[in-house]
Amino acid sequence: MRRRRRPGGLALLLAALFVFGTVLALRTLRAADALPAGAPGLAEPPAPPGAREPAAGIGPSYDLHAFYYAWYGSPRFEGRYLHWDHALVPHWDPKVSASYPRGRHRPPDDIGSSFYPALGPYSSRDPAVVDEHMGQLRAAAIGVLVLSWYPPGLADDNGEPSDSLVPFILDAAQRYAIKVAFHIQPYKGRDDHTVHENIKYIMDKYGSHAAFYKYKTSTGRSLPLFYIYDSYLTPAESWANLLTPSGSHSLRNTAYDAVFIALLVEEGHKKDILSAGYDGMYTYFASNGFSFGSSHQNWKAIKTFCDSNNLMFIPSVGPGYIDTSIRPWNNHNTRNRVNGKYYETALQAALMVRPEIVSITSFNEWHEGTQIEKAVPKKTLTRLYLDYLPHQPNMYLELTRRWAEHFSKEKEQWLM
């Protein structure tokens, strides 16, 4: 009798552990987020190792924008690693910070990411890398690369100035029929006056390039589109000087007019964005629930607000989020990928509000684990990296392509 009971007890224990693990893995998904019948996904079994990737069934979708970072460096091109050696960011509370390690990562085996790129810790100046990136974007049917941009001579704390790369990126994008938009980053002293100069500089220098993205407005005008990251750092009344027709140094109805998209973080930012004269808002963050703007459950209300005020709403979707390689204290904002289900839930939530454009966070922001770029399994003596197994390194490119097709078909139905 005891021998018969033991296997049964073990089976119950294993079953309980399985259920607990499943619930834990799905902690960022809710029953309301379940995918509808007919939604795309990884329906086919993963291709065997060495198999060719499926060819994209559609051309690039210019309604699908992916945030792109050209801040990486390697010894071969820059003489040292840039960004892959990212510093461990201390917590703002010294008492909390004291419990976590400090220092920098040491590439190539130890990088500032929880995943490991298939290309290794690359340089954004490597022509072969940029060409491969364009190929991956094209395979994913992404039509617009949204380039993280700082003015000439400026950079973030872990990189070097990279404006000189822009012509090179535009030329590479053109070969793949991809367009390039600009994601203007915050820098010391950024305000409505400096952004006025930034817009003039970008349009004068790059605006005539065939790969420079222009959005066709409802009135038939073709205008550049700029995303302004952390736009809330500048008061609405200052932006109004630049973005409203009566502003003191307005760009409206000039040769430098454009579509300007502000970052929505808190609910109160909606009215600020409207009074500032922006044309729309995006949410950027890939961590569902992290902010008001990045919470899928709020997108319907945000879209309603935008529709009633003639603003564009561009929801940002991501495959997951994990930045503990650079912010070891931030585990509570981690969002598990759940083998692609988190990404699909976000994409479905975006399509539910019928947006004109969907943005993807990100193509290659490796520090925050939001990348859809190819990643590979890697284990060292001190690190075990996350990966896309049991799927192939191109898993998220393939998922993006399928959802691009779905997005295209859905938009046809909306127009009908």
Disulfide bonds with the S-S distance in Angstrom:
none
